[in-house]
Amino acid sequence: MNSPLKQFCQSFTIPCGFTDVDSQVYTNAAMIDILGMTAASSQVLDVFYAHEEGMRDKKWPLSLLSTPPRGYKEPPQPWRFDFLPRFDEKNVYQGAFFYAQPFLFLSPLEYIEGESPYSINLIQSDNRFSPRERQIIFFTLQRLSSQEVGKKLNLSHRTMENKLQSIYQTAGVHNCRQFINYCHDNGINRYLPPEFLPSGSHVISV
């Protein structure tokens, strides 16, 4: 394989790797740690190969959002994978260089309110809330009404109101605005219930 490119990947601290025209793959240790398996059996690379012909012909990069499985002691983490097609001096396709970085989240509302992109947290350190309450909190922080949250979680309006009052009481607040501020102050706004994570790899752009 390409020795200079291999040395470049080895010296990089971010997860990265490359493929050649024969579909052979090299990844550095950081990338193998993310994939959690051999590169040859990675679902992320399966999606890349499915779109490789279009990348080669259009000379466009490919971006994926994926949540590779992790060990039982580590929660899954959404990652963004970017694949960049490589060409030689004669414009002949040579494979692709790819790298990964934690996927950062930011809603349009957070953007206009001056927030910075952030990585999500899949482990809730505040154990005062039950798993169901954490689901309600998540959707409430997305500015859904109690009726909309109830529909998503198959809860009646009365049950939703009772659970919201219980959540407010636990947090020591009296209304939604105060609760949103409480969540921001305690980092709860960055929590995503792991059961809501989509499976597989999703193409962002190609």
C-alpha positions in Angstrom: 0.0 0.0 0.0 1.0 3.7 -0.3 3.8 4.0 2.3 3.9 7.8 2.5 0.2 7.9 3.1 0.4 5.0 5.6 3.1 6.9 7.5 0.9 10.0 7.4 -2.0 8.2 8.9 0.2 6.6 11.6 1.5 10.1 12.6 -2.1 11.5 12.8 -3.8 11.6 16.2 -7.2 11.8 14.7 -8.9 8.6 13.4 -8.1 8.2 9.7 -7.3 5.7 7.0 -7.3 5.2 3.3 -8.3 2.8 0.6 -6.6 1.9 -2.7 -7.9 1.0 -6.2 -8.0 -2.7 -5.2 -10.3 -1.9 -2.2 -7.6 -2.7 0.3 -8.0 -0.7 3.5 -5.5 0.8 6.0 -6.6 2.5 9.2 -4.6 3.9 12.1 -5.1 2.6 15.6 -7.5 5.5 16.5 -9.8 4.5 13.6 -9.8 0.8 14.5 -10.7 1.8 18.1 -13.8 3.6 16.7 -14.9 0.9 14.3 -14.6 -1.7 17.0 -13.9 -4.4 14.5 -11.6 -5.1 11.6 -11.8 -2.5 8.8 -12.8 -5.2 6.3 -16.1 -5.9 8.2 -17.0 -2.3 9.0 -20.5 -1.2 8.2 -19.2 2.3 7.6 -16.9 1.1 4.8 -19.8 -0.9 3.3 -21.7 2.3 2.8 -18.6 3.9 1.4 -18.2 1.1 -1.2 -21.8 1.5 -2.2 -21.2 5.1 -3.1 -17.5 4.9 -4.3 -18.4 4.8 -8.0 -20.3 8.1 -7.7 -17.5 9.7 -5.7 -15.0 8.6 -8.4 -17.0 9.9 -11.3 -18.2 13.1 -9.7 -15.0 13.7 -7.7 -17.1 14.6 -4.7 -16.5 13.8 -1.1 -18.8 11.5 0.9 -19.9 12.3 4.4 -21.6 9.8 6.8 -23.2 10.0 10.2 -22.7 6.7 12.0 -22.8 5.3 15.5 -20.5 2.3 15.6 -21.0 -0.2 18.4 -18.6 0.1 21.4 -17.6 -2.1 24.2 -20.0 -2.9 27.1 -18.2 -0.4 29.3 -18.4 2.4 26.7 -21.6 4.0 25.4 -22.0 4.4 21.6 -20.9 7.8 20.1 -22.2 9.4 16.9 -19.3 10.0 14.5 -19.0 11.9 11.3 -16.9 10.1 8.6 -15.6 12.1 5.7 -14.2 10.2 2.6 -12.1 12.3 0.1 -11.4 10.7 -3.3 -7.7 10.6 -4.3 -6.4 11.1 -7.9 -2.9 11.0 -9.3 -1.3 13.5 -11.6 -3.0 11.9 -14.6 -6.4 12.3 -12.9 -6.7 8.5 -12.4 -8.6 7.5 -9.3 -6.4 6.0 -6.5 -8.9 5.3 -3.7 -10.0 7.5 -0.9 -8.6 9.1 2.3 -11.0 9.2 5.2 -11.2 10.4 8.7 -13.6 10.6 11.6 -14.6 13.2 14.2 -17.3 13.2 16.9 -20.5 14.5 15.4 -21.5 17.9 17.0 -25.1 18.9 17.4 -26.8 22.3 17.2 -30.4 23.2 16.5 -31.3 26.3 14.5 -32.8 27.8 17.6 -29.6 27.2 19.6 -27.6 28.7 16.7 -29.5 32.0 16.7 -29.3 32.0 20.5 -25.5 32.0 20.2 -24.9 28.4 21.4 -21.8 26.5 20.2 -22.0 23.0 18.7 -21.6 20.2 21.2 -21.3 16.5 21.5 -24.2 14.6 23.0 -24.0 12.7 26.3 -25.5 9.2 26.4 -24.9 8.7 30.1 -27.1 10.7 32.4 -25.2 11.5 35.6 -28.3 12.9 37.3 -30.0 9.7 38.7 -32.9 11.6 40.2 -34.9 11.1 37.0 -36.3 7.8 35.9 -35.6 6.5 32.3 -39.2 7.5 31.3 -38.7 11.0 32.8 -35.4 11.3 30.9 -37.3 10.6 27.7 -39.9 13.3 28.5 -37.1 15.7 29.4 -35.4 15.1 26.1 -38.5 15.9 24.0 -39.4 18.8 26.2 -36.0 20.3 25.6 -36.7 20.0 21.9 -39.5 22.5 22.5 -42.3 20.0 22.0 -45.5 20.6 23.8 -46.7 18.2 26.5 -49.4 16.9 24.1 -46.8 16.3 21.4 -44.5 14.5 23.8 -47.4 12.4 25.0 -48.1 11.3 21.5 -44.5 10.3 20.9 -44.4 8.3 24.1 -48.0 7.0 24.0 -48.9 8.8 27.3 -52.2 10.4 28.1 -52.4 14.1 28.6 -53.2 13.6 32.3 -50.2 11.3 32.7 -47.9 13.8 30.9 -49.0 16.7 33.1 -48.4 14.6 36.3 -45.0 13.5 35.2 -44.0 17.0 34.2 -45.0 18.3 37.6 -43.0 15.5 39.2 -40.0 16.4 37.1 -40.3 20.1 38.0 -40.6 19.3 41.7 -37.5 17.1 41.5 -35.6 19.9 39.8 -36.9 22.6 42.2 -38.5 24.7 39.4 -42.1 25.8 38.7 -42.4 26.1 34.9 -40.9 25.0 31.6 -38.6 28.1 31.1 -37.1 27.6 34.6 -36.6 23.9 33.8 -34.9 24.6 30.5 -32.5 26.9 32.3 -31.9 24.2 35.0 -31.1 21.6 32.3 -28.6 24.0 30.6 -26.9 24.7 33.9 -26.6 21.0 34.7 -25.7 19.8 31.2 -28.9 17.8 30.9 -29.6 19.5 27.6 -26.8 17.5 26.0 -28.3 14.2 27.1 -29.8 11.8 24.5 -31.5 8.6 25.6 -29.5 5.9 24.0 -32.6 4.0 22.9 -33.4 6.9 20.6 -30.1 6.5 18.6 -30.7 5.5 15.0 -28.9 2.4 13.9 -26.7 2.1 10.9 -24.8 4.7 8.8 -26.6 7.6 7.2 -25.3 9.5 4.2 -25.1 13.3 4.9 -23.8 14.4 1.5 -22.2 12.9 -1.6 
